[in-house]
């Protein structure tokens, strides 16, 4: 997986890449690591390899389409009898179904910001047959919020003179990705303590 991510990033940062290929590359990168895709898109925009609008739009489309893909994967999986049986009889899954169905908009919004819960939460939303329009609205709102916080922060930091003048400006991508991962882990621990 590390090699695939490195290949995508290398392809994104070649000087002869078209804006359209960078747009597609950011979308593909978001399927692997969403935060890295946002940071990469903002860094490309700061280096004027794509416009900020194109970078932001690519990150948003990639994240949102990936989330919808998980939802529809969950819907598709209900065609298997064993999965239907497990979702109806498993105590933990019944509890999760009740929680998701009681206030799907708020719960899906919160799930978006907790690492490790997105994949399972969005797939379970499909399995539990959460209304697709409610799911879409919650995910779009949360994705827009997260992208609107991270992208401009990285973009303005990358556009600053001292970063632009540095020959090591590429280091901003791994550093900002690590900062986001650390912030996500911290938020997950705080939320987990609040739930217990």
Secondary structure as GFF3:
##gff-version 3
##sequence-region A 1 196
A	DSSP	alpha_helix	2	12	.	.	.	ID=ss1
A	DSSP	alpha_helix	19	32	.	.	.	ID=ss2
A	DSSP	alpha_helix	34	46	.	.	.	ID=ss3
A	DSSP	alpha_helix	52	77	.	.	.	ID=ss4
A	DSSP	alpha_helix	81	89	.	.	.	ID=ss5
A	DSSP	alpha_helix	91	102	.	.	.	ID=ss6
A	DSSP	alpha_helix	104	112	.	.	.	ID=ss7
A	DSSP	alpha_helix	118	127	.	.	.	ID=ss8
A	DSSP	alpha_helix	132	159	.	.	.	ID=ss9
A	DSSP	alpha_helix	161	165	.	.	.	ID=ss10
A	DSSP	alpha_helix	171	195	.	.	.	ID=ss11
###
